[in-house]
Amino acid sequence: MGTARDPGPRGRHRGVGPGHVSSPVDVLIVGGGVVGLATALELSRRGAGVTLLERGRVGDRLTSGLGAAAGAVAAQARTRAEPEASRDLALLGRHLWPAWAEGLEAASGLSTEFEAAGGIAVARSDPEEVALDRALDWQRARRLPVEVLSPEEAVEREPSLSPDLTAAFAFPLEGQVAAARLARALLLAARAAGVRLVEECPVHAIRTAGSRVEGAETGVGRITAATVVNCGGAFASRLPGVPPLPLVPYRTEAVRLDASADAERPSRIVVAPDVLLVPSRDATLTAASTVGSTGFDARPAAAALGALLSRAASVVPAASVYPVMEIWAAVSPVTPDGVPLLGETDVGGYWAATGLGPWGLTSGPAAAVLVADLLSGTLPALPTEPFAPRRFGPAGEDPW
C-alpha cells in the first residue's frame, strides 16, 4: 500500500496547472461523493490508474452529497416501496459495509464510527401502519430479519420514542456512520491507494471523438482518459459535451440536534414515513426528511426546518427541546424508474455511476464494486441489466 500524498494547492495537483494537458490516465472519475471515492478506491486497488476530480471539497455539505448525508446505512428500514433492483443494491451495500468500513479505517488510520446497531421503523397512525406493513411484504417473502414490535416493546428498547406510536418494526442488521469522518477516511484511503485526487476542480466539458470519449476539459486543463465515470451526484446530468443523463435532483432537509442532556436519547436509527433520525457517538441526533424535487438549490428553508423539527418531535418528543446545532439541505439524484445508473452509456467509454438517491450512503460500496466489476470484466455480484443507462432509449431523449 502506498503512502498518503500531499494534494498540493487547492484546485491543483503536483505538476498540473491551468491549460496543462496531463498524461493519459486509465480512468477519470467525476465527483468525489461516496460513489466516486469508493469507485476510485476499488479500481485503484485492482491496478487501474485513476484520477478523481471533485468540484468542491470532499465532504463539504454545500457541494457534496457525502458531506450532507445523515449517516444511515439502511436497506430494510425504509417506509416506501422501491424497485427490486434498488433493493438488491441496498442489501448488497449493507452486506459489504462492515468489512468495507474496517478496510477504510485500516487504510486511513481514522475511525468512521460505523456501527451495526440496528434500526426501527415506526408508524404513528393506522394508515401509516398499513402502508409500512405493505412496504415490508417483500422482506417477509425473502425471509429477511424483521421483528414486529408492539408500541410498548418499541419504547422499552428505545425509551425516547413516543408512547403514541401505533406500530414498530425492528431490523437488526441496519447501521449508522459518521458521514464527515467517512468522507475523510475515504479521501485518505484513496490517496494511499494511489488515486490522484484533485479538489475544487470543475469539469467544463467531456471530450469525445466520434462516438467515444477521450477525456475532459477541466479546471486543471485537459485530461486524456480512455474511460470517464460520471459520479457527479445531483449535478451528473449537467456535464457539457455528452448527452444529459436522465436524472432529477431530490431535496433533503436536515438538522443536527444536541441530545447530550438526554440519557435516553436514541441509540439506533429510527425511521418514520416522513422523517429519519440518526444518532451519533458524539451525543447528537440528526433528523432528515426528503421533500421532493425542488431544483438544485441546497440552501435550507425556514419553513421546512419547522416542519422537520415537528416531525422529529412526533417520533422522539424530547427532540422538541434539543438545542439546534446545525441545519443544511442537500440534493441527490434520482432516475425516472428509481433505479440507479450503473454502466456504460451510448458514448463509448463514458460511464455513469449515479442516481442512487437519498440512500446513496447505503448502496455506494455495492455500486462501486459493480462498476469496477464491469470495467474489469469480472462477473458482477448482481445482474447489471436493470442498472444499464441505455435502458432509457437513445441518448438525449426525455424519459420523464
Legacy VTK file of the C-alpha trace (Angstrom):
# vtk DataFile Version 3.0
C-alpha trace
ASCII
DATASET POLYDATA
POINTS 400 float
0.000 0.000 0.000
1.293 3.456 -0.848
1.534 6.426 1.437
-0.799 9.409 1.513
0.310 12.171 -0.829
0.199 15.933 -0.461
-2.742 17.107 -2.597
-0.971 20.358 -3.383
-2.685 23.740 -3.660
-6.442 23.849 -3.983
-7.675 23.238 -7.491
-4.321 21.819 -8.476
-2.158 18.762 -8.110
1.597 18.493 -8.324
2.752 19.152 -11.864
-0.683 20.246 -13.027
-1.752 23.788 -13.761
-4.363 25.639 -15.812
-4.024 24.880 -19.509
-1.823 21.867 -18.885
-2.532 18.711 -20.874
-1.975 15.850 -18.448
-0.548 12.449 -19.183
-3.269 9.965 -20.173
-5.000 8.160 -17.321
-6.821 4.847 -17.347
-9.961 6.103 -15.631
-11.139 9.647 -14.935
-13.826 9.874 -12.250
-16.005 12.956 -11.979
-17.373 13.508 -8.478
-15.951 12.916 -5.019
-19.020 11.650 -3.185
-19.291 8.205 -1.654
-19.800 6.503 -5.046
-16.979 8.394 -6.752
-14.470 7.839 -3.963
-15.475 4.208 -3.451
-15.221 3.519 -7.195
-11.841 5.238 -7.428
-10.553 3.234 -4.485
-11.892 -0.056 -5.857
-10.437 0.492 -9.334
-7.073 1.636 -7.985
-6.818 -1.461 -5.822
-7.426 -3.517 -8.962
-4.486 -1.876 -10.703
-6.069 0.958 -12.692
-4.542 4.412 -12.863
-7.304 6.655 -11.513
-7.744 10.414 -11.369
-10.729 11.808 -9.455
-11.998 15.368 -9.813
-14.247 16.976 -7.192
-15.813 20.352 -7.975
-15.706 21.380 -4.301
-14.019 19.929 -1.248
-14.562 16.296 -0.321
-17.142 16.169 2.457
-18.272 19.785 2.040
-22.003 19.892 2.768
-22.570 22.636 0.208
-21.187 20.639 -2.720
-21.077 17.000 -1.649
-23.906 14.566 -1.014
-21.488 12.614 1.161
-20.876 15.604 3.394
-24.608 16.212 3.681
-25.574 12.600 4.440
-27.401 11.924 7.696
-25.374 8.748 8.231
-27.923 5.930 7.970
-26.811 2.602 6.496
-30.213 1.046 5.968
-31.526 -1.451 3.436
-34.717 -2.528 5.214
-35.866 0.285 7.489
-37.475 2.153 4.622
-41.076 3.198 4.548
-41.697 3.389 0.800
-41.888 0.759 -1.919
-38.813 0.587 -4.153
-37.860 -1.259 -7.361
-36.383 -4.703 -6.804
-33.040 -3.761 -8.359
-32.630 -0.831 -5.968
-33.493 -3.046 -3.005
-30.946 -5.652 -4.112
-28.253 -3.000 -4.469
-29.002 -1.676 -0.986
-28.899 -5.170 0.524
-25.546 -5.848 -1.136
-24.252 -2.491 0.036
-25.288 -3.139 3.622
-23.697 -6.595 3.469
-20.409 -5.043 2.325
-20.426 -2.193 4.827
-18.843 -3.814 7.927
-15.772 -5.137 6.092
-15.627 -2.044 3.874
-15.596 0.290 6.870
-12.956 -1.834 8.564
-10.792 -1.658 5.447
-11.175 2.112 5.218
-10.182 2.515 8.840
-7.105 0.333 8.358
-6.054 2.229 5.224
-6.707 5.715 6.585
-5.981 5.348 10.289
-9.315 7.034 11.070
-12.457 5.630 12.644
-15.631 6.070 10.595
-17.710 5.316 13.704
-19.652 2.736 11.728
-21.860 0.659 13.980
-24.384 -2.034 13.058
-26.683 -1.035 15.910
-29.900 -1.960 14.117
-32.857 0.206 13.212
-36.533 0.702 13.966
-39.311 1.797 11.609
-42.374 3.283 13.304
-45.952 4.250 12.489
-47.933 6.984 14.247
-51.371 6.249 12.810
-53.393 3.372 11.414
-52.861 4.447 7.767
-49.106 4.703 8.369
-49.111 1.237 9.932
-50.910 -0.283 6.934
-48.599 1.438 4.444
-45.493 0.405 6.374
-46.681 -3.180 6.699
-47.256 -3.386 2.942
-43.845 -1.868 2.248
-42.282 -4.746 4.185
-44.054 -7.564 2.290
-41.026 -8.187 0.067
-38.819 -8.649 3.125
-41.059 -11.349 4.534
-41.106 -13.090 1.161
-37.298 -13.169 1.196
-37.142 -14.157 4.865
-35.090 -11.134 5.848
-34.756 -10.474 9.582
-37.729 -8.330 10.627
-39.203 -8.236 14.115
-42.703 -6.929 14.759
-42.826 -4.847 17.935
-45.756 -3.575 19.911
-45.572 0.145 20.734
-44.711 -0.820 24.305
-41.868 -3.078 23.167
-40.525 -0.332 20.922
-40.468 2.148 23.810
-38.818 -0.457 26.016
-35.961 -0.726 23.508
-35.797 2.997 22.795
-37.243 4.880 25.780
-37.122 8.182 23.900
-39.793 7.050 21.421
-43.282 8.480 21.612
-45.802 6.379 23.575
-48.383 7.268 20.913
-46.890 5.015 18.234
-49.283 2.514 16.654
-46.702 0.008 15.370
-42.982 -0.630 15.085
-40.656 -2.991 13.244
-37.053 -3.782 14.211
-34.223 -4.531 11.775
-31.105 -5.909 13.493
-28.688 -5.521 10.554
-29.056 -1.788 9.901
-26.322 0.619 10.906
-25.065 4.165 11.133
-21.850 6.019 10.365
-20.397 9.479 10.944
-20.569 10.936 7.431
-17.898 13.588 7.993
-15.438 11.018 9.323
-16.308 8.667 6.473
-15.531 11.391 3.937
-12.108 11.999 5.443
-11.332 8.284 5.719
-12.309 7.724 2.084
-10.137 10.605 0.926
-7.078 9.378 2.836
-7.605 5.756 1.784
-7.960 6.758 -1.873
-4.759 8.793 -1.790
-2.922 5.965 -0.053
-4.086 3.577 -2.788
-2.593 5.833 -5.461
-5.680 7.726 -6.618
-4.767 11.160 -7.998
-7.414 13.340 -6.361
-7.962 16.982 -7.299
-10.409 19.088 -5.282
-12.030 22.375 -6.296
-11.704 21.295 -9.903
-14.790 21.717 -12.098
-15.269 19.729 -15.287
-16.043 22.162 -18.093
-16.814 19.549 -20.750
-16.422 15.885 -21.616
-14.319 15.473 -24.750
-15.366 12.964 -27.385
-14.069 11.824 -30.750
-16.793 10.310 -32.875
-18.806 8.016 -30.647
-16.122 7.571 -27.971
-14.944 9.579 -25.013
-11.363 10.814 -24.979
-11.176 12.786 -21.743
-12.312 16.084 -20.294
-11.625 19.798 -20.178
-11.218 20.661 -16.513
-10.162 23.334 -14.093
-6.603 21.990 -14.292
-6.539 21.687 -18.063
-7.228 18.890 -20.498
-7.110 15.348 -19.145
-6.963 12.450 -21.583
-8.688 9.257 -20.493
-9.976 6.153 -22.223
-12.741 5.856 -19.630
-14.693 8.581 -17.841
-17.042 7.629 -14.997
-19.651 10.229 -14.095
-20.284 10.028 -10.339
-21.384 13.638 -10.144
-24.435 13.162 -7.945
-27.285 15.595 -8.481
-25.163 17.546 -10.956
-24.263 14.484 -13.043
-26.820 15.353 -15.711
-25.211 18.725 -16.387
-21.869 17.799 -17.969
-21.434 19.549 -21.345
-20.160 17.602 -24.322
-22.247 14.457 -23.794
-25.993 13.744 -23.811
-27.655 14.511 -20.455
-28.321 11.675 -18.062
-31.959 11.065 -17.032
-31.752 12.463 -13.511
-33.699 14.898 -11.384
-32.496 16.379 -8.064
-34.391 15.425 -4.912
-34.017 17.722 -1.947
-33.395 16.627 1.643
-33.588 18.951 4.652
-31.543 18.076 7.744
-30.882 19.391 11.230
-28.341 18.273 13.813
-29.500 18.442 17.424
-27.591 18.321 20.700
-29.051 15.352 22.593
-26.271 15.140 25.187
-28.530 16.135 28.087
-30.946 13.274 27.364
-29.727 9.993 28.850
-32.500 8.180 26.954
-31.692 9.615 23.526
-31.984 7.166 20.581
-29.169 4.658 20.195
-30.050 3.413 16.691
-31.627 4.820 13.545
-35.370 5.428 13.698
-37.439 5.815 10.539
-40.970 7.163 10.149
-42.696 7.808 6.808
-41.663 11.465 6.800
-38.503 11.649 8.917
-35.232 9.802 9.531
-33.409 10.063 12.875
-29.736 9.081 13.114
-27.793 9.166 16.407
-24.040 9.713 16.628
-21.400 8.816 19.177
-20.941 12.498 19.977
-24.448 12.529 21.531
-26.015 14.398 18.623
-29.128 13.403 16.707
-29.580 14.180 13.015
-33.120 14.490 11.682
-33.614 14.418 7.907
-36.554 14.436 5.541
-36.781 14.221 1.751
-39.127 16.874 0.411
-39.156 16.046 -3.310
-37.835 17.628 -6.480
-37.255 21.332 -5.910
-34.302 22.083 -8.173
-30.611 22.400 -7.376
-30.873 24.975 -4.591
-29.282 23.399 -1.493
-29.999 26.228 0.930
-32.162 25.216 3.916
-35.616 26.806 4.071
-37.017 28.189 7.332
-40.482 26.688 6.812
-39.021 23.274 6.034
-36.929 23.406 9.210
-40.010 23.982 11.347
-41.814 21.067 9.710
-38.773 18.832 10.131
-38.462 19.604 13.845
-42.164 18.906 14.302
-41.829 15.522 12.585
-38.816 14.624 14.692
-40.684 15.514 17.888
-43.655 13.372 16.833
-41.324 10.350 16.968
-38.982 11.429 19.784
-40.854 14.012 21.885
-37.698 15.157 23.695
-36.295 16.322 20.354
-38.510 19.393 20.685
-36.167 20.728 23.377
-32.838 19.534 21.974
-30.709 22.577 21.040
-30.243 23.083 17.301
-26.578 22.854 16.331
-26.633 22.933 12.540
-29.077 22.955 9.647
-28.484 22.148 5.995
-30.096 20.913 2.821
-28.814 18.652 0.072
-29.869 17.445 -3.351
-29.434 13.867 -4.534
-30.108 12.386 -7.988
-32.948 10.018 -8.839
-33.937 8.401 -12.133
-37.406 8.105 -13.705
-37.751 4.467 -12.603
-35.994 4.809 -9.252
-33.107 2.529 -10.262
-29.539 3.915 -10.306
-27.462 4.326 -13.452
-24.500 1.930 -13.329
-22.749 1.138 -16.577
-21.604 2.422 -19.946
-23.719 4.963 -21.800
-24.290 5.264 -25.554
-20.987 7.143 -25.756
-18.218 4.558 -25.752
-16.023 4.793 -22.670
-18.403 7.193 -20.914
-19.863 5.507 -17.840
-22.422 6.531 -15.254
-22.443 5.637 -11.566
-25.118 7.876 -10.138
-28.836 8.152 -9.409
-28.729 6.387 -6.046
-30.976 8.994 -4.447
-31.073 9.810 -0.723
-29.880 6.306 0.229
-26.586 6.509 -1.660
-24.580 6.045 1.519
-26.004 2.540 1.933
-25.661 1.429 -1.681
-22.426 3.262 -2.516
-19.970 0.428 -1.790
-22.061 -2.002 -3.850
-22.332 0.437 -6.761
-18.549 0.861 -6.741
-17.951 -2.890 -6.830
-20.439 -3.432 -9.673
-18.907 -0.675 -11.802
-15.390 -1.954 -11.109
-16.507 -5.492 -11.995
-17.960 -4.322 -15.300
-14.893 -2.272 -16.178
-12.504 -5.102 -15.311
-14.512 -7.863 -16.983
-15.334 -9.600 -13.693
-18.678 -11.341 -13.213
-20.735 -8.914 -11.075
-22.415 -9.999 -7.857
-25.790 -8.746 -9.152
-27.436 -8.715 -12.586
-26.478 -5.354 -14.077
-29.078 -5.074 -16.846
-31.595 -3.226 -14.628
-28.980 -0.533 -13.950
-27.853 -0.025 -17.564
-28.047 3.662 -18.561
-29.075 2.589 -22.075
-32.404 1.241 -20.774
-33.962 4.672 -21.302
-33.506 4.557 -25.059
-31.435 6.772 -27.352
-29.296 9.321 -25.548
-30.837 12.742 -25.306
-34.475 11.597 -25.282
-36.570 12.773 -22.337
-37.617 9.650 -20.352
-39.825 11.626 -17.988
LINES 1 401
400 0 1 2 3 4 5 6 7 8 9 10 11 12 13 14 15 16 17 18 19 20 21 22 23 24 25 26 27 28 29 30 31 32 33 34 35 36 37 38 39 40 41 42 43 44 45 46 47 48 49 50 51 52 53 54 55 56 57 58 59 60 61 62 63 64 65 66 67 68 69 70 71 72 73 74 75 76 77 78 79 80 81 82 83 84 85 86 87 88 89 90 91 92 93 94 95 96 97 98 99 100 101 102 103 104 105 106 107 108 109 110 111 112 113 114 115 116 117 118 119 120 121 122 123 124 125 126 127 128 129 130 131 132 133 134 135 136 137 138 139 140 141 142 143 144 145 146 147 148 149 150 151 152 153 154 155 156 157 158 159 160 161 162 163 164 165 166 167 168 169 170 171 172 173 174 175 176 177 178 179 180 181 182 183 184 185 186 187 188 189 190 191 192 193 194 195 196 197 198 199 200 201 202 203 204 205 206 207 208 209 210 211 212 213 214 215 216 217 218 219 220 221 222 223 224 225 226 227 228 229 230 231 232 233 234 235 236 237 238 239 240 241 242 243 244 245 246 247 248 249 250 251 252 253 254 255 256 257 258 259 260 261 262 263 264 265 266 267 268 269 270 271 272 273 274 275 276 277 278 279 280 281 282 283 284 285 286 287 288 289 290 291 292 293 294 295 296 297 298 299 300 301 302 303 304 305 306 307 308 309 310 311 312 313 314 315 316 317 318 319 320 321 322 323 324 325 326 327 328 329 330 331 332 333 334 335 336 337 338 339 340 341 342 343 344 345 346 347 348 349 350 351 352 353 354 355 356 357 358 359 360 361 362 363 364 365 366 367 368 369 370 371 372 373 374 375 376 377 378 379 380 381 382 383 384 385 386 387 388 389 390 391 392 393 394 395 396 397 398 399
